[in-house]
Amino acid sequence: SAPPSAPPSAPPTAPPSTSFPTYSPIAAVPDYSPSVLAAMSELAETDLPRKDSFFKYLDAGALADPVADAAYSDRLGFTKHTWDPLERNGTNGTAPAFDGPSCILGSAFSAYTRPGTDGGRSLLIFLQGGGACWRGEYSCYARADQTEPAALLDGGAASGLHDPDDTRNPFAGYGVVYAPYCDGSVWLGDDTVEDGAYNPDLGSNVAGKYRGGFRNHRGLRNLSAAVRLARRTFPNARQITLAGHSAGGAGAALAAPLVRRAFPGVELTILNDAGPAADNPAHPAGTAAREGDWGYCRFLPASLPTCRMLDFLDYILRTDPGVRMAFYSAAADAVAAEYLDIPVTSGGGGGGVPVPLFLSGNRNFLDYYVASYGPLADRHPGRFRTFVVASYRFVFDGFAGTEVPFVLTHGLVQKPEFYEELEDSNGGGALALSEWIGRFLKGADDWQNVYVS
């Protein structure tokens, strides 16, 4: 039978406009059974590996309020909110103590809000992606303005779920909190790492005199700031989707408890667009390096047998009966495969030139994906589903002036192909990802796993 949805309750009272509310603990959610409440409270109440609360930046007083930027504008109608990364401006040895939300080098973190058309009852919180950084691996956005709406979505480029005017968009009419990604820790980090090899040139856009040599992984702080902004801006939200692309998709999948704590009584759905919310046990060194730099393990419940992301996903689904999750991925996604240390090229073709494995659908990545997420779908029927594209085809890329593989585009929710029908090999007929997500949001019986062979 279908799991119970989040219990209805009266819309929360709007908080004062001058401050953030003090959030009620998870245990204040009405009508859940005592055993469920105990499990949901564990994340906040039990001893954690390093006794560090996952919610420490969420409550009132933990972070300063942002300042609205009156000079910012874009064609999509967003308002920009910026936090002071140096709100306490102290020092800790040789490392600057950036106490506020910030990007990886200490520049300011911003998030963006746009009202919906239903009085703020439906809300999309979108976490942008953009690589990851850890010691020896430096492939991540370092400034929030690199993926702000005016840079990434404006000028006619907004498509997929970002287009509020497309009637096919299942999020049309939703209020939106849009959060750029700029700290390199998949939205979960909370550490400052001294690293003399990391010195990107960002000019004057870095706070104070800070110019490199340290990495400020502030993912949890930035994520909490965005959720707090959502709570203040949309206090009457009753249906919330926490969504993200790539690193943002992984962050969204693992951040459900934060949104649940801030909005205890809402219907909560999680949408992960091509985010590798998992670890590869065959290559533990990469996982250990990321955990060592980002420090996320200390926030996970003590009852988990490991710090693996998949264990935490299962924990969230077990302990919050009102959350549902939808994951999209493609076998030819070289970005996600590389992050997970899965080869993206074969040994070589003619003349020894490596052959991209997307030409064969990258069976290694596909097998890993199915083995990782298939058991979650089996254990949580009706609450965890996947949309997997196992094939590829070529489309013409006007910018590159050449034919490129369709599914090599990493993720679909921000692409025009979000609305393109694909044939479900499970017998579901032709179905666009947008339509599948629409069924997901409605909790429809025909929201099922999709596999495009």
Secondary structure as the mmCIF struct_conf table of DSSP 4:
data_model
#
loop_
_struct_conf.conf_type_id
_struct_conf.id
_struct_conf.beg_label_comp_id
_struct_conf.beg_label_asym_id
_struct_conf.beg_label_seq_id
_struct_conf.end_label_comp_id
_struct_conf.end_label_asym_id
_struct_conf.end_label_seq_id
HELX_LH_PP_P HELX_LH_PP_P1 ALA A 2 PRO A 8
HELX_LH_PP_P HELX_LH_PP_P2 ALA A 10 PRO A 16
TURN_TY1_P TURN_TY1_P1 SER A 17 THR A 18
BEND BEND1 SER A 19 SER A 19
HELX_LH_PP_P HELX_LH_PP_P3 PHE A 20 PRO A 25
HELX_RH_3T_P HELX_RH_3T_P1 ILE A 26 ALA A 28
TURN_TY1_P TURN_TY1_P2 PRO A 30 ASP A 31
HELX_RH_AL_P HELX_RH_AL_P1 PRO A 34 GLU A 45
BEND BEND2 THR A 46 THR A 46
HELX_LH_PP_P HELX_LH_PP_P4 ASP A 47 LEU A 48
TURN_TY1_P TURN_TY1_P3 PRO A 49 ARG A 50
TURN_TY1_P TURN_TY1_P4 PHE A 54 LEU A 58
BEND BEND3 ASP A 59 ASP A 59
TURN_TY1_P TURN_TY1_P5 ALA A 60 GLY A 61
BEND BEND4 ALA A 62 LEU A 63
HELX_LH_PP_P HELX_LH_PP_P5 ALA A 64 PRO A 66
STRN STRN1 VAL A 67 ASP A 69
TURN_TY1_P TURN_TY1_P6 ALA A 70 ALA A 71
TURN_TY1_P TURN_TY1_P7 ARG A 75 LEU A 76
STRN STRN2 THR A 79 THR A 82
TURN_TY1_P TURN_TY1_P8 PRO A 85 LEU A 86
BEND BEND5 GLU A 87 ARG A 88
STRN STRN3 GLY A 90 ASN A 92
TURN_TY1_P TURN_TY1_P9 GLY A 93 THR A 94
STRN STRN4 ALA A 95 ALA A 97
BEND BEND6 GLY A 100 GLY A 100
STRN STRN5 SER A 102 SER A 102
TURN_TY1_P TURN_TY1_P10 ILE A 104 LEU A 105
BEND BEND7 GLY A 106 GLY A 106
HELX_LH_PP_P HELX_LH_PP_P6 SER A 107 SER A 107
STRN STRN6 ALA A 108 ALA A 108
HELX_LH_PP_P HELX_LH_PP_P7 PHE A 109 PHE A 109
STRN STRN7 SER A 110 ARG A 114
BEND BEND8 THR A 117 ASP A 118
TURN_TY1_P TURN_TY1_P11 GLY A 119 GLY A 120
STRN STRN8 SER A 122 LEU A 127
STRN STRN9 GLY A 131 TRP A 134
TURN_TY1_P TURN_TY1_P12 ARG A 135 GLY A 136
STRN STRN10 GLU A 137 CYS A 140
HELX_RH_3T_P HELX_RH_3T_P2 ALA A 144 GLN A 146
BEND BEND9 THR A 147 GLU A 148
HELX_RH_AL_P HELX_RH_AL_P2 PRO A 149 LEU A 152
TURN_TY1_P TURN_TY1_P13 LEU A 153 ALA A 157
HELX_RH_3T_P HELX_RH_3T_P3 GLY A 160 HIS A 162
TURN_TY1_P TURN_TY1_P14 PRO A 164 ASP A 165
TURN_TY1_P TURN_TY1_P15 THR A 167 ARG A 168
TURN_TY1_P TURN_TY1_P16 PRO A 170 GLY A 173
STRN STRN11 GLY A 175 ALA A 179
BEND BEND10 ASP A 183 SER A 185
TURN_TY1_P TURN_TY1_P17 VAL A 186 TRP A 187
STRN STRN12 ASP A 191 GLU A 194
TURN_TY1_P TURN_TY1_P18 GLY A 196 ALA A 197
HELX_RH_3T_P HELX_RH_3T_P4 GLY A 203 ASN A 205
BEND BEND11 VAL A 206 ALA A 207
TURN_TY1_P TURN_TY1_P19 GLY A 208 LYS A 209
BEND BEND12 GLY A 212 GLY A 213
STRN STRN13 PHE A 214 HIS A 217
HELX_RH_AL_P HELX_RH_AL_P3 GLY A 219 THR A 233
TURN_TY1_P TURN_TY1_P20 PRO A 235 ASN A 236
STRN STRN14 GLN A 239 HIS A 245
TURN_TY1_P TURN_TY1_P21 SER A 246 SER A 246
HELX_RH_AL_P HELX_RH_AL_P4 ALA A 247 LEU A 254
HELX_RH_AL_P HELX_RH_AL_P5 ALA A 256 ALA A 262
BEND BEND13 PHE A 263 PHE A 263
TURN_TY1_P TURN_TY1_P22 PRO A 264 GLY A 265
BEND BEND14 VAL A 266 VAL A 266
STRN STRN15 GLU A 267 ASP A 273
BEND BEND15 ALA A 274 ALA A 274
BEND BEND16 ALA A 278 ALA A 278
TURN_TY1_P TURN_TY1_P23 PRO A 281 ALA A 282
HELX_RH_AL_P HELX_RH_AL_P6 PRO A 284 TRP A 294
HELX_RH_3T_P HELX_RH_3T_P5 TYR A 296 PHE A 299
BEND BEND17 LEU A 300 LEU A 300
TURN_TY1_P TURN_TY1_P24 ALA A 302 SER A 303
BEND BEND18 LEU A 304 THR A 306
HELX_RH_AL_P HELX_RH_AL_P7 MET A 309 THR A 319
TURN_TY1_P TURN_TY1_P25 PRO A 321 GLY A 322
STRN STRN16 VAL A 323 ALA A 330
TURN_TY1_P TURN_TY1_P26 ALA A 331 ALA A 332
HELX_RH_AL_P HELX_RH_AL_P8 ALA A 334 TYR A 339
TURN_TY1_P TURN_TY1_P27 LEU A 340 ASP A 341
STRN STRN17 THR A 345 THR A 345
BEND BEND19 GLY A 347 GLY A 347
HELX_RH_3T_P HELX_RH_3T_P6 GLY A 350 GLY A 352
HELX_LH_PP_P HELX_LH_PP_P8 VAL A 353 VAL A 355
STRN STRN18 PRO A 356 PRO A 356
HELX_RH_3T_P HELX_RH_3T_P7 LEU A 357 SER A 360
TURN_TY1_P TURN_TY1_P28 GLY A 361 GLY A 361
HELX_RH_AL_P HELX_RH_AL_P9 ARG A 363 ARG A 379
BEND BEND20 HIS A 380 HIS A 380
TURN_TY1_P TURN_TY1_P29 PRO A 381 ARG A 383
STRN STRN19 PHE A 384 VAL A 389
STRN STRN20 PHE A 394 ASP A 397
TURN_TY1_P TURN_TY1_P30 GLY A 398 GLY A 401
STRN STRN21 THR A 402 PRO A 405
HELX_RH_3T_P HELX_RH_3T_P8 PHE A 406 LEU A 408
BEND BEND21 THR A 409 HIS A 410
BEND BEND22 LEU A 412 LEU A 412
TURN_TY1_P TURN_TY1_P31 VAL A 413 GLN A 414
BEND BEND23 LYS A 415 LYS A 415
HELX_RH_3T_P HELX_RH_3T_P9 PRO A 416 TYR A 419
STRN STRN22 GLU A 421 ASP A 424
TURN_TY1_P TURN_TY1_P32 SER A 425 GLY A 428
STRN STRN23 GLY A 429 ALA A 432
HELX_RH_AL_P HELX_RH_AL_P10 LEU A 433 LYS A 442
TURN_TY1_P TURN_TY1_P33 GLY A 443 GLY A 443
TURN_TY1_P TURN_TY1_P34 ASP A 445 ASP A 446
STRN STRN24 VAL A 450 VAL A 452
#
